[in-house]
Amino acid sequence: MAEASTLGAAFLLKDAANLGLNKDFVARHLAGAPEGRGLHWRTFTAALDEIALNEEEEERAVAAASDAFRAVHAYAVEKLG
């Protein structure tokens, strides 16, 4: 989830610029990886693709990811309405 959010952060960083913020001032957490967002994402997904999971492990990984998304969504709803 955190890795995927870096792709969306590119759009947020552009919007932050309208507020006078940038990767060096307050919006550092939205900056891309030094090697670039695309290469960083491809390297990350390639590493995931190399992991050999049996069916049970894959189901557990999917369930954990779903739980993480639901938790973040619930937190956002609670805090942002």
Rosetta blueprint (number, residue, H / E / L):
1 M L
2 A H
3 E H
4 A H
5 S H
6 T H
7 L H
8 G H
9 A H
10 A H
11 F H
12 L H
13 L H
14 K H
15 D H
16 A H
17 A H
18 N L
19 L L
20 G L
21 L L
22 N E
23 K L
24 D L
25 F E
26 V E
27 A L
28 R H
29 H H
30 L H
31 A L
32 G L
33 A L
34 P L
35 E L
36 G L
37 R H
38 G H
39 L H
40 H H
41 W H
42 R H
43 T H
44 F H
45 T H
46 A H
47 A H
48 L H
49 D H
50 E L
51 I L
52 A L
53 L L
54 N L
55 E H
56 E H
57 E H
58 E H
59 E H
60 R H
61 A H
62 V H
63 A H
64 A H
65 A H
66 S H
67 D H
68 A H
69 F H
70 R H
71 A H
72 V H
73 H H
74 A H
75 Y H
76 A H
77 V H
78 E H
79 K H
80 L H
81 G L
